[in-house]
Amino acid sequence: MDWLGADFAYSVLLSSRYIHRSFSLESVTMLRTFSAEEKYDSNYRWLMLALAALTPTLVLAMPNMSLPVLFPEISAELNLSLVQVGWIWAVSSITGMFIGLVGGTVGDRFGARRTLIMLCLLTGVAGALRGFSANFITFMMTSFLLGLVQPAIAVNVFKIAGEWFRPAQLGMASGVISAGFAAGLSLGALVSASILSPLLGSWRQVFFFYGILAVIIGLLWYMLHPRDEDSDATRKSYVPLRQGLPHVMRLRKIWLIGLGGMGIRACVVGATGYLPTYLRDIGWETVRADNALATFYFVSLLAAIPIAVLSDKMQIRRGFLMLAALMITLGVGLLSVVEGNLVWVAVMIAGVTFDALMAIQMTTIMEVEGVGVAYIGTALGFSGVIRNFGGTFSPPLGNSLAVYGLNVPFIFWAAMGLIGLVVFSLLPSKQKKKVEDNIVTSPVPS
């Protein structure tokens, strides 16, 4: 047991250093900094990956997915129509069209640490403000404020993967982060209405609770992420938006990934936002309807990492994107025709590849020839602008089709997924350049 004593003594020595620095959290984060190459080889990258996966779980996915299952409770209290519910569900996509682009550029300029601290704190405050909503207008206003900060989180957590992991592991790292999204989406649907709302008192307290969680995650980024964003290398690699955006917009592959993602986002955002309401309207119990939505994201969680890792091994991103889009389209289409227990089958078909598709999309963008470290944030943000457009019109337009039959909206959303599948098929089948070369040696403007 000598090793245990030595380890304990070393811990005491480190603790004395912390005491000597007056318990400053700032000093703890400065104990170790990492160069770009050191990040790839350091075991600390796994802690960064864990935090990057936890952030979308608690700050993005759970609060967002609480909305569909809380909508019946919110609608009853605020007297909302089905179309108004669709607009509330779509507002984050409207703001996300622009904020993701700005957020990616801000992350490039100020570094992931500073950006994520700021975004998490602001998300916590803006998300909690929804709990004070008194009617449709105030709910839309507070949701709009939340949408001004929250969408940029996704771009910056994937940027963490690009900074800390070599290209050969990039799909795996993106898969872990996507699994964090899936876990949050599943948990948000599972616990928000059936557990948290009764436990905390109402839907308003649920939003306050998620706001507190976001602030805590912001503090964790402050304490745990090394302060290395002010290095000369980071400043040299930064490209202003006015210079980086035209460069990224000239890349045909970025457009194809974004347009394909737009079709899939239109399909998934519309279908998942409507699913609990649809199932309740056709006679399902509330808890059972919420569990169906949770199942969509739970099967996605199980498959996200294995599929992403397999895409790393095989290096055929287009094939995996097409397969995932096909599964999503098929599952959503089936929801328009199946009944009873077959609904569960359709939900699982639609959900199993969703977060894997998200991970592979992000990885493919970072691998595009001409992107490299200098343009990662801008490329992810610009692709997000295109992708999020699908979520702006899809929920209200699809919900409005319910007057022709409760199942008709799913036909519309499946058609959107089919468009995404067709666009993904236009991507080149193989990279023109080695992934390793692209990430490391992509040109940085002087």
N, C-alpha and C positions, 0 to 999 in steps of 0.2 A: 504493500500500500504506500510505498515511498512516493510513487508518482502522484498520489492523491495529495500528500502533504506538500509536495513541490507546487502542484497546481494551485493549492489553497494559498500558499505563500505568494505566488505570482499574482493571484487575485487581490490579495491584501495590498501588494505593492501598487497595483493599478488603482485600487481604491484610494490609496494615500495620494496619488497624483491628482485624482479627481477632487479630493478634499483640498489639496493645495491650490487648486484652481477655483476654489470657492463654489463648488458644485455647479458651475456654469454649464448649462446645456449646450451653449454655443461652443465651448471649448471641447466638449465630448465629440462633437461632429468634426472638429479640426484635428483630432488625434492622428488621423490617417487620410491622406489624399491619394488619388490614383490617376495615373496617366491613362491615355486611351488604350495602350497595349496592356498595361497592368490590369485594367478592368476585365479584359478577356480571360485572364488566367487566375484572377483572385477568387477565392471561395466566397468573398463578400458579395459577389454577383448573385448568389442564390438568395441572400437576404433581400437584395434589391428586387429580385424577381418576385419573391413572396409578397413584398409590400406593393409592388406594381399590380399583382393579382388581387390583393385584398382591397385596394383602392376602388376599382370599379365595382367590386362586390357590394361594399357598404355605402359608397358615395354616389354611385351612378345607377347600378342595376336595381338594387332593392328599393330605393325611393321611386324610381320610374315604374317598376312593375307593381308597386303598391296601387297605382292609379286604376288599372282595369278592374281589380277586385274590390276597390273602394268606391268605384263610380256609382253603384246602386245606392250606397249609403250617402254619398255626396249629392247625387242627383235628387234624392228624396228630400234632403234638407235645403238645397239651394234651388230646387225646381228647375233642373236642367233637362233639355230635350236631347234626343239621341244624336242629332247633328251638332249641338253645342258640345256634347261629350267628345265627338269626333274632332272638333276644333281644338279643344283643350289637349287632347292626346297628340295632336299634330304640331302644336306650337313649338315644342322643343326641336322638331326637325326644321321648322322655318328658321329659327335663330341659328340652329346648328349648321345651316348652309354657309353661314359667314363666319361664325365664331370659331369653328374648327380650323378654318384657314388662318385666321388671326392668331388663334391659340398655338398652332403649330409653329408659326413664325416667332411668336413671343418665346416659345420654348427653345427655339434655335438661338435666340438672342440672349436670353437671361439664364438659360439652363433649366433642366427638368426640375431640379430641387426647388428653386425659387418659384417657378411657375406652378408646380403642384401644390406647394404650401398655400399660395394665394388662391388658387382655384378651389381647393378643398374648403378653406375658410369661407370664401364668398358663397360657395354652393350650400354650405351649412346654413348661413344666414338667409339666403334667398329661398331655400327649400322650406325652412321653418315659417317664413312669411305666408306661405300658402295656407297655413293653419288659421290665419286671420280672415280668410276670404268670406265675404257675405253674400255674393251673388256671382253670376257668370262673368260679369265685367271684371270684378276684383280678382276672381280666380284666374282669368286669362292674363291679367296684368302681372300677378305674382308668378305665374308659370312662365310668362315672357321674361321676367327678370332672371328666373332660374336658368332659362335657356340661353341667357347671355354669357354664362360662365361654365355651366356643367358640360356642354358638348366638347369643350376643349380638353377635358380630362382624358378622353379616350385616345386622342392623338398623342398626348404626352406620356401616357403609360406605355404605349407601344414604342415610343421614342426611347424609353428606358431599355427595352429589349435590344434595340439597335445599337445602343451605347455600350452595353455590358456583355453582349454575347456575339461570338464570331458568327459569320454567315452560315456556317455548317450547322449551327445550333439555333438559328434564328426562327425557324418554323416551330421548333419545340418551345422556345421561350414565348413566342406569340400564342402558341396553343395553351400554355399555362395561364397567360393573361386572359385569353378568351374563356378558359374554364372558370376564371374568377367572375367574368361577366355572367356566364351561365349559372354559376352557383347563386349569384345575387338575384338573377331574374327568377330562378326557381324558388328561392327562399322568399323573395318579395311577394310572389303570387301565393305562396303557401301559407305565410304567417301574418301578412299585413291585415287582412280582413277578419280571418277566423281566430287569430290569437292576439295580435297587438292591439287592435281596435277595442275589443272587449276588455282587455287587460288594462289599457291606458285610459279608457274612457270614451274615446271617439276617434274619428278619422283625423281631427285636428291635432290631437296629441301624438298620433303616429308621425305626422310631418315634423313636429317638434323633436321627436325622438331621433328621426333620421338626420335632422339638422345637427344634433349633438354629435352623432357618430361621424359626420363629415368633418367637424372641427377637430375631433380626436385624431382622425387620420392625417389631417394637416399638420398637427403637432408631431406625429410620428415621422413625417417627411422632414420636418425641421430637425429632429433629434438624430435620425439614422442615416440620412443621405450625406455622403462626404461633400464638403464645400470645395469643389474643384471647378466650378463653372466659370470662375474669373481668370482662368489660365489664359496665356497668350494663344495657345492652340485653339481654344474655344472661340476667342475673338476673331482669329484669322479665318476660321471656318464659317463664321456667321455671314449669311447673305441677306441683305434687306429684301423685304417683300416685293418692292417695285422692281428689283432685279431678278429675284428668284422665281416669282410667279410667271413672267413671260417665258423663262427657260423651261419650267415644268409644263406649261401649257403647250409647248411644242412637242411634247413626248406623246406620241399616239397611244402607246400602251397605257399611260395613265388615264386617258380618256376612256379607253375600253373598259378598264377595271372599274372606273367610276360609274359609267353608264350601266354596266352589268350589275354593279352593286345597287344602283338606283332601282332597277326592276325588282331585285330581291328585297330591298328595304321596303318598297311599296307593298310587296306581298306580305312580308312578315309583320311589319308594324300595323298594317290594317287588320290582318287576321287575328293577331294576338290581342289587340285592343278590343276587338269585337267578341272574341270567343266566349268569355265568361257571361256576358250579357246575352248572347245567342243561346247558350246552353240553359240559362235560367228561363229564358222566354219559351223554350220548347219543353220545359217541365223538370229540368234537373234541379236537385237541391243545391243551395249556395255553396256549401263546402265541396261538393262533388264537382261543381263547375269550376271552382278555383283550383282544385287539384288537377283538373285536365290541363289548365294553363301551366301549372307547376311541372307537370309531366313533360310538356314540350321542352322546357329548359333543363329538366333533370336528365333526359336522355341526351340532350346536347352536351351537357357537362361530362357525361361518361365518355363520349366519343371525341371531344374536342382535342385532347392531347394526343391520343393514338393516331388520329387521322393527320394531324399537323406533323407529327414525327415521321409518319409514313411518307408525307409529301417531301420532307427533308431527304429521306433516304432515296426516294425515286426521282426527285427533281423534275416532276411533271405537274407543275402548278395548274396549268390550264385544265388538264383532265380532272383533277380534284375539284376545281371550281365548277366545272360542268356537272360532275356527278352530284355535288352538293346542291346546286341549283335545281337539278332534276328532281331530287328527293323532296326538296321544299315545295316545289311546284306541284308535284304529285300529291303530297299529303294535304296541302291546302285545297287542291281541287277535289279530293275525296270528301273533305268536310262538307261540301255542297250536296252530296248524295247519300252518305252513309248515316245510319242511325244506331242508337243503342251502344253496345260495347264496341262496335266497329269504329266509333268516334275515337276511342283510345288508340286504336291501330293507326288511324289517319294522323292523329296528333303526334305519335311517335315517329312515323315516317317523315313528317314535316320537320320535326325538331332535331332529329339525330345528327344532322350535318350542319346545323345553322351556325354554331359558334366555331366549328372547324373552318367553315367557309370564311367567317370573319377573320380568323387568324391567318389563313392562307392569302386572303386579299391584302392584308397589311404587309405580310412578308413579301408578296409579289411586288408591291409598290416599292418597298425598300430595295428590291433586287433589280429594278428597272435600270437599264443602262442609261447613264446620264444623271441619276439621282445622287447616290453617294451620301456621305455624312453631311455635306453642306446643304443638301436640299431635302433631307428626310422629313423635317417638320412641314415644310411648304408642300411637298408632294402628298403627304398623308392628309394635310388640311384641304388641299385643292380637290383631291379625290373625294374627301368627305363632303365638300360642297355639292358635288354632283350627286353623290349617293343620298345625301339627306333630302334632296329635292323629292325623291320618291316618297318620303314620309310626310311631306307637307300636304299633298293633295289626296293621298290614298285613304286615310281614315274618314274624313268627312264625305268624300265622294262615294266610297264604298258603303258607308253607313246609310247614305241617302237611298241606296238601291234596295234597302230592306223593305221598302213599301211594295216592291214587286214579289216579295217572298223572303222569309228570314234567311234562307240559304243562298240567295242570289249574290250578296257581297263576296262570298268565297270564290265564285266564278270569276268575278272581276279581279280579285287579288291573285288568283292562280294565273290569269292572263299576264299580269305584271311580272310574275315569276318566270313565265315562259319567255318574255322579252329579255329578261336578264340572262337566261340560259343561252339564247341565241347570240347575244352580244359577247358573252364569255367564249363562245365557240370561235369568234373572230380573232382571239388572241393568238400570237405565235406559239407553236407547240413547244419550242425550246428556247432557252436563253441564248442570245447571240454572243454572250461573253461570260466568262466564269464569274460565278457569284462572288467569290472571294475577291477577285480583282475589282469588281464593280463597287463594292462597299468601301474598300480601302483606298483605291487609287482614283476614284471618280474626281473629275477636275473641280477645283475650288477657284472661283474668280478672284483676280487680284484687286 
